[in-house]
């Protein structure tokens, strides 16, 4: 009797409905365990993220928020079915394919959020355009790889699909290569940050402030007021001078005084220049010397640094220095040199000029007289008296 009851109990336990009930119980228990484990990990991460310098913990919390509880429930059910040995309703091997699909989907969800979190942290204050574009490209890559992996696991031949995608990608890239070039140039600008909105740049014949860096073009407001639209690719080919990031400005200027200045006063000029530079705020003196004996003046060269990038402030400082130097030179009796040219003519050369003119006139007169005396049927010209020999030509013979 007992043996019959035990065999009947075994038959009841091996019934498909009983096996599915056991699988459901195991799945529910496992699902609750997974929920408790995730909440425990999240609580600890939140405590760590509340402390300064733990940005990775905050990022991990955002990635965990992308967990799909539906996928976890199906995952727990599959484990319960495998433990209980309940009959799977699909064909043989269907459970294995479903395992892979679930894992691939959940990994894709986590990677999708990780890309978003990583880019937002890496590209902080580097422009929303670059972050959006990179996020779209990387997330699309994640989902394409996940989809191809799932199709391949389900038995779909993806070789032709991959080849078609490759050929189509090459065709599209050739068709829009200019646009793609500008897009990747925009990404390069966003990552490398050679300039950003508000910077004053100079390249080629263009000088102006950056207004906007877009996906294809960069818009610049020039000094004249007009807006200049430049391709990102062409802009990166230029040598760009970014004046907003200038920390200090090196200034070189010269002062010219006359050669008539006494040597003692000449020696005092570098000190005058130095005192005027050091008397201004936001400056650092470097040097001041009698640099060269120039054409028509003694040339002094001075170098100093303005400890700010503001051009208007630099011009105010330079103006104050120039006026101060002029006042001190005037007080010391030192004259600034004016542009001039001096022509020295020796006295011998001045006296020789009239004699040279007379000699030229005599030569011309002699040549004219000789020409007149040699002509047939003509008499002696008045110029003949200037012949060097002093003799008159022979008288004509009688008829």
C-alpha positions as CSV (number, residue, x, y, z in Angstrom):
1,X,0.0,0.0,0.0
2,X,2.8,2.4,0.9
3,X,4.7,1.5,-2.2
4,X,1.7,2.3,-4.3
5,X,1.3,5.7,-2.6
6,X,5.0,6.5,-3.1
7,X,4.8,5.5,-6.8
8,X,1.6,7.6,-7.2
9,X,3.3,10.6,-5.6
10,X,6.3,10.2,-7.9
11,X,3.9,10.1,-10.9
12,X,2.2,13.3,-9.6
13,X,5.5,15.0,-9.1
14,X,6.6,14.1,-12.6
15,X,3.5,15.6,-14.1
16,X,4.2,18.6,-16.4
17,X,1.9,20.9,-14.4
18,X,3.7,20.0,-11.2
19,X,7.1,20.6,-12.8
20,X,5.9,24.0,-14.0
21,X,4.7,24.9,-10.6
22,X,8.0,24.0,-9.1
23,X,9.8,26.0,-11.8
24,X,7.6,29.0,-11.0
25,X,8.3,28.8,-7.3
26,X,12.1,28.6,-8.0
27,X,11.8,31.5,-10.4
28,X,9.9,33.7,-7.9
29,X,12.4,32.9,-5.2
30,X,15.4,33.7,-7.5
31,X,13.7,36.9,-8.7
32,X,13.2,38.1,-5.2
33,X,16.9,37.3,-4.4
34,X,18.0,39.3,-7.5
35,X,15.9,42.3,-6.5
36,X,17.3,42.2,-2.9
37,X,20.9,41.9,-4.3
38,X,20.5,44.8,-6.7
39,X,18.9,47.0,-4.0
40,X,21.7,46.2,-1.6
41,X,24.4,47.1,-4.2
42,X,22.6,50.3,-5.1
43,X,22.4,51.4,-1.5
44,X,26.1,50.9,-1.0
45,X,26.9,52.8,-4.2
46,X,24.6,55.7,-3.2
47,X,26.5,56.0,0.1
48,X,29.8,56.0,-1.7
49,X,28.6,58.5,-4.3
50,X,27.5,60.9,-1.5
51,X,31.2,61.3,-0.6
52,X,33.3,63.7,-2.6
53,X,35.6,62.3,-5.3
54,X,33.5,59.2,-6.1
55,X,32.1,60.0,-9.5
56,X,32.4,56.4,-10.6
57,X,29.9,55.3,-8.0
58,X,27.3,57.8,-9.3
59,X,28.0,56.5,-12.8
60,X,27.5,52.9,-11.8
61,X,24.2,53.8,-10.2
62,X,23.0,55.3,-13.5
63,X,24.1,52.2,-15.3
64,X,22.2,50.0,-12.9
65,X,19.0,52.0,-13.4
66,X,19.0,50.6,-17.0
67,X,18.4,47.1,-15.7
68,X,15.2,45.5,-17.2
69,X,13.2,43.7,-14.5
70,X,11.2,42.0,-17.2
71,X,14.4,40.4,-18.6
72,X,15.4,39.4,-15.1
73,X,12.0,37.8,-14.5
74,X,12.4,35.7,-17.7
75,X,16.0,34.9,-16.7
76,X,14.8,33.6,-13.3
77,X,12.0,31.6,-15.0
78,X,14.5,29.9,-17.3
79,X,16.7,29.0,-14.3
80,X,13.6,27.6,-12.6
81,X,12.6,25.5,-15.7
82,X,16.2,24.2,-15.9
83,X,16.2,23.2,-12.2
84,X,12.7,21.7,-12.1
85,X,13.3,19.9,-15.5
86,X,9.9,21.2,-16.8
87,X,9.3,20.6,-20.5
88,X,10.2,23.6,-22.7
89,X,7.4,24.4,-25.1
90,X,9.7,25.3,-28.0
91,X,11.9,23.2,-30.1
92,X,15.1,21.6,-28.9
93,X,17.8,24.2,-28.3
94,X,15.2,27.0,-28.0
95,X,16.1,27.6,-24.4
96,X,19.7,28.1,-25.2
97,X,18.9,30.7,-27.8
98,X,16.6,32.5,-25.4
99,X,19.4,32.5,-22.8
100,X,21.7,34.3,-25.2
101,X,19.1,36.8,-26.4
102,X,18.3,37.8,-22.8
103,X,22.0,38.2,-21.9
104,X,22.7,40.2,-25.1
105,X,19.7,42.5,-24.6
106,X,20.7,43.2,-20.9
107,X,24.3,43.8,-21.8
108,X,23.2,46.1,-24.7
109,X,21.1,48.1,-22.2
110,X,23.9,48.5,-19.7
111,X,26.4,49.4,-22.5
112,X,24.0,52.0,-23.9
113,X,23.7,53.7,-20.6
114,X,27.4,53.4,-19.9
115,X,28.2,55.2,-23.2
116,X,25.9,58.0,-22.2
117,X,27.4,58.3,-18.7
118,X,31.0,58.0,-19.9
119,X,30.6,60.7,-22.6
120,X,28.8,63.1,-20.3
121,X,31.7,62.7,-17.9
122,X,34.5,62.8,-20.4
123,X,33.1,65.6,-22.5
124,X,32.0,67.8,-19.7
125,X,32.0,71.5,-20.9
126,X,33.1,70.4,-24.4
127,X,29.9,71.2,-26.3
128,X,26.6,69.5,-26.6
129,X,27.0,69.0,-30.3
130,X,30.1,66.8,-30.0
131,X,28.6,64.8,-27.1
132,X,25.3,64.2,-28.9
133,X,27.0,63.1,-32.1
134,X,29.5,60.7,-30.4
135,X,26.7,59.3,-28.2
136,X,24.6,58.6,-31.2
137,X,27.4,56.9,-33.1
138,X,28.6,54.7,-30.2
139,X,25.1,53.7,-29.1
140,X,24.2,52.8,-32.6
141,X,27.3,50.7,-32.8
142,X,26.4,48.9,-29.6
143,X,22.9,48.0,-30.8
144,X,24.0,46.9,-34.2
145,X,26.6,44.5,-32.7
146,X,24.0,43.2,-30.3
147,X,21.4,42.6,-33.0
148,X,23.9,40.9,-35.3
149,X,25.1,38.6,-32.4
150,X,21.5,37.6,-31.6
151,X,20.6,36.9,-35.2
152,X,23.7,34.8,-35.6
153,X,22.9,32.8,-32.4
154,X,19.3,32.2,-33.7
155,X,20.8,30.6,-36.8
156,X,20.4,33.5,-39.3
157,X,23.2,33.8,-41.9
158,X,24.5,37.3,-41.3
159,X,27.4,37.1,-43.7
160,X,25.3,38.5,-46.6
161,X,23.8,41.1,-44.2
162,X,27.2,42.3,-43.0
163,X,28.5,42.4,-46.6
164,X,25.5,44.4,-47.7
165,X,25.9,46.8,-44.8
166,X,29.6,47.2,-45.7
167,X,28.9,48.0,-49.4
168,X,26.1,50.3,-48.5
169,X,28.3,52.1,-45.9
170,X,31.1,52.6,-48.5
171,X,28.6,54.0,-51.0
172,X,27.1,56.4,-48.6
173,X,30.5,57.5,-47.4
174,X,31.6,58.3,-50.9
175,X,28.4,60.2,-51.6
176,X,28.6,62.4,-48.5
177,X,32.3,62.4,-47.9
178,X,32.4,66.2,-47.6
179,X,29.6,66.1,-45.0
180,X,31.3,63.2,-43.1
181,X,34.6,65.1,-43.2
182,X,33.0,68.1,-41.6
183,X,31.2,65.9,-39.0
184,X,34.4,64.2,-37.9
185,X,36.1,67.6,-37.9
186,X,33.4,68.8,-35.5
187,X,34.1,65.8,-33.3
188,X,37.8,66.7,-33.4
189,X,37.1,70.3,-32.4
190,X,34.9,69.1,-29.6
191,X,37.6,66.7,-28.2
192,X,40.7,68.7,-28.9
193,X,39.2,72.1,-28.0
194,X,41.5,74.4,-30.1
195,X,38.8,77.0,-29.6
196,X,35.3,77.4,-28.2
197,X,32.4,79.8,-28.3
198,X,33.6,83.3,-27.2
199,X,37.3,82.9,-28.2
200,X,38.9,85.5,-30.4
201,X,40.9,83.8,-33.2
202,X,42.9,84.8,-36.2
203,X,43.6,82.6,-39.2
204,X,44.5,83.7,-42.7
205,X,42.7,87.0,-43.4
206,X,39.9,86.3,-40.9
207,X,39.8,87.7,-37.4
208,X,36.8,87.5,-35.1
209,X,35.0,85.8,-32.2
210,X,33.6,82.3,-32.3
211,X,29.8,82.3,-32.1
212,X,28.9,78.7,-32.7
213,X,30.6,75.4,-33.6
214,X,28.1,73.2,-35.5
215,X,28.2,69.8,-37.0
216,X,29.3,71.1,-40.4
217,X,30.4,74.7,-40.1
218,X,31.7,77.2,-37.5
219,X,30.3,80.7,-37.4
220,X,32.6,83.6,-36.6
221,X,31.7,87.3,-35.9
222,X,34.4,89.4,-37.5
223,X,35.7,92.8,-36.3
224,X,33.7,94.4,-39.1
225,X,30.5,93.1,-37.8
226,X,29.6,90.5,-40.5
227,X,29.2,86.8,-39.8
228,X,31.7,84.5,-41.4
229,X,30.7,80.8,-42.0
230,X,33.6,78.5,-42.4
231,X,33.7,74.7,-43.0
232,X,35.1,72.8,-40.0
233,X,37.4,70.8,-42.2
234,X,38.9,73.9,-43.9
235,X,39.1,75.6,-40.5
236,X,41.2,72.8,-39.0
237,X,43.6,73.0,-42.0
238,X,44.6,76.6,-40.9
239,X,47.1,77.8,-38.4
240,X,44.8,79.4,-35.8
241,X,45.9,82.0,-33.3
242,X,43.7,82.0,-30.2
243,X,44.1,85.3,-28.3
244,X,41.6,84.6,-25.6
245,X,43.9,82.0,-24.1
246,X,46.8,84.4,-24.0
247,X,48.1,84.7,-20.5
248,X,50.6,87.5,-21.1
249,X,51.7,89.6,-24.0
250,X,55.3,90.2,-25.0
251,X,55.9,93.8,-26.2
252,X,58.9,95.0,-28.2
253,X,59.2,98.7,-29.0
254,X,62.0,101.2,-29.9
255,X,63.0,104.7,-29.2
256,X,65.2,106.8,-31.6
257,X,67.2,109.8,-30.5
258,X,69.6,112.1,-32.4
259,X,73.3,111.6,-32.9
260,X,73.9,115.0,-31.4
261,X,73.1,113.7,-27.9
262,X,75.9,113.6,-25.4
263,X,77.2,110.2,-24.4
264,X,76.2,110.7,-20.8
265,X,72.7,111.5,-21.7
266,X,72.6,108.5,-24.1
267,X,73.6,106.2,-21.3
268,X,70.7,107.5,-19.2
269,X,68.0,106.6,-21.8
270,X,67.7,102.8,-20.8
271,X,67.1,103.8,-17.2
272,X,64.4,106.3,-18.3
273,X,62.6,103.6,-20.3
274,X,62.8,101.1,-17.5
275,X,61.4,103.5,-14.9
276,X,58.4,104.2,-17.1
277,X,57.7,100.5,-17.7
278,X,58.0,99.6,-14.1
279,X,55.8,102.5,-13.1
280,X,52.8,100.9,-14.8
281,X,50.7,98.2,-13.3
282,X,50.3,94.7,-14.8
283,X,53.8,94.9,-16.4
284,X,57.1,93.0,-16.0
285,X,60.2,94.7,-17.3
286,X,62.6,92.5,-19.4
287,X,65.3,94.7,-20.9
288,X,66.2,98.0,-22.5
289,X,69.5,98.6,-24.5
290,X,71.1,100.8,-27.1
291,X,70.5,98.3,-29.9
292,X,72.1,99.8,-33.0
293,X,73.5,102.8,-34.7
294,X,70.6,103.3,-37.1
295,X,70.4,105.4,-40.2
296,X,70.0,108.9,-38.9
297,X,69.4,108.0,-35.2
298,X,70.5,106.0,-32.2
299,X,68.0,103.2,-31.7
300,X,67.1,101.8,-28.3
301,X,65.1,98.5,-28.0
302,X,63.0,97.7,-25.0
303,X,61.1,94.5,-24.1
304,X,58.5,94.0,-21.4
305,X,55.4,91.8,-20.7
306,X,51.8,92.8,-20.1
307,X,50.4,90.4,-17.6
308,X,46.9,90.3,-19.1
309,X,45.4,89.4,-22.5
310,X,43.2,92.5,-22.8
311,X,44.3,94.4,-25.9
312,X,42.7,97.7,-24.9
313,X,44.5,97.5,-21.5
314,X,47.8,96.9,-23.3
315,X,47.3,99.9,-25.5
316,X,46.6,102.1,-22.5
317,X,49.8,100.9,-20.9
318,X,51.9,101.5,-24.0
319,X,50.4,105.0,-24.4
320,X,51.3,105.9,-20.8
321,X,54.8,104.5,-21.3
322,X,55.3,106.5,-24.5
323,X,54.1,109.8,-23.0
324,X,56.2,109.3,-19.9
325,X,59.3,108.6,-22.0
326,X,58.7,111.8,-24.0
327,X,58.3,113.9,-20.8
328,X,61.5,112.6,-19.3
329,X,63.5,112.9,-22.5
330,X,62.3,116.5,-22.8
331,X,63.2,117.3,-19.2
332,X,66.7,115.8,-19.7
333,X,67.3,117.8,-22.9
334,X,67.3,114.8,-25.2
335,X,65.7,115.2,-28.6
336,X,63.9,112.4,-30.4
337,X,65.2,111.8,-33.9
338,X,63.1,112.8,-36.9
339,X,63.2,111.0,-40.2
340,X,65.7,112.9,-42.3
341,X,68.5,112.5,-44.9
342,X,71.7,114.5,-44.9
343,X,73.7,115.0,-48.2
344,X,77.4,115.9,-47.7
345,X,79.0,117.7,-50.7
346,X,82.8,118.5,-50.5
347,X,84.0,122.1,-51.5
348,X,86.3,120.8,-54.3
349,X,83.4,119.1,-56.0
350,X,81.3,122.4,-55.8
351,X,84.1,124.5,-57.5
352,X,84.7,121.9,-60.2
353,X,81.1,122.0,-61.3
354,X,81.3,125.4,-63.4
355,X,84.6,124.4,-65.0
356,X,83.1,121.2,-66.1
357,X,80.2,123.0,-67.7
358,X,82.6,125.4,-69.6
359,X,84.6,122.5,-70.9
360,X,81.5,120.8,-72.2
361,X,80.4,124.0,-74.0
362,X,83.8,124.5,-75.7
363,X,83.8,120.9,-77.0
364,X,80.4,121.4,-78.5
365,X,81.4,124.7,-80.2
366,X,84.5,123.2,-81.8
367,X,82.6,120.3,-83.2
368,X,80.1,122.7,-84.9
369,X,82.9,124.9,-86.4
370,X,84.7,122.0,-87.9
371,X,81.5,120.7,-89.5
372,X,80.8,124.2,-91.1
373,X,84.4,124.6,-92.6
374,X,84.3,121.3,-94.4
375,X,81.1,122.0,-96.2
376,X,81.6,122.8,-100.1
377,X,80.7,126.3,-101.3
378,X,80.7,127.7,-97.8
379,X,82.9,130.3,-96.0
380,X,84.3,130.1,-92.6
381,X,81.7,130.1,-89.8
382,X,81.9,132.2,-86.8
383,X,82.6,129.2,-84.8
384,X,85.9,128.8,-86.6
385,X,87.5,131.3,-84.3
386,X,87.3,128.6,-81.6
387,X,89.5,126.2,-83.4
388,X,92.3,125.0,-81.2
389,X,95.1,125.9,-83.7
390,X,94.1,129.6,-83.9
391,X,94.9,129.8,-87.7
392,X,92.4,131.1,-90.3
393,X,91.4,129.0,-93.2
394,X,93.1,129.8,-96.7
395,X,91.6,132.7,-98.8
396,X,89.7,131.7,-102.0
397,X,91.8,131.7,-105.3
398,X,91.1,134.5,-107.9
399,X,89.0,133.6,-110.9
